[in-house]
């Protein structure tokens, strides 16, 4: 047996001896993998909003759209909570997908960033000013197909990257046991209520293994620290909405109020 053969054998043996978890984490996720399927998303979304028999989220208590992208930013599930597509704001289908894209695009394996966490930084003078225009959504993806397919397992957005950056509440990264698996976007109510719904859905999906975030005590929680002067002490704040969304967020662990230290 030559030296090259011996070396190759040693390398192969070492690779086979690695723990499977280490090997799995080193491998990129398949391009069309999806952390959730359509029926699961639709069922859990219905249970997370008041019109579907779930709890109030403090806003208008509307029906909602939800969309999921995988880690590659490809839309892989779209659903609604009502009985038909126009039970929700029609424009919120695209917004939900763009919120999912945003949370995925600004989150890392070791740190999550909710779309709500981008609001303050995206204002004039903020460290993310202009981010909302940096990655425009694709109208060819959003408006493809027929409306009868919107929100079904055959939604025309599925299998395509939608793009878009939304800098208000409703987008959350999804974390399974192996790291970040993609992101969820919810839209159809106030942005504060959308965040609460997304938080509930992510928890019920079991995809809330968030390692860290910009809110040290609540990871990627929405931060209600914008004062009358419009300033956010944390740099990651979001304005309050007109209902009880902020109170519900605090009760859920989905939000924090007051000054938050970075």
ABEGO torsion letter per residue (X at the ends): XBAAAAAAAAAAAAAAABBAAAAAAABBBBAABBABBAAAAAAAAAAABAAAGBBBAGBAGBBBBBBBBBAAGBBABBBBABABAAABBAAAAAAAAAAAAAAAAABBAABBBBAAAAAAAABBGBAABGAAAABBBBAAAAABEBAAABGBAABAABGBBAEEBBABBGBBBBBBAAEBAEBBBBBGBBAAAAAAAAAAAAAAAGAABBABBABAAAEABBBBABBAAGBBAAGABBBBBABAAAAAAAAAGABBBEBBBX
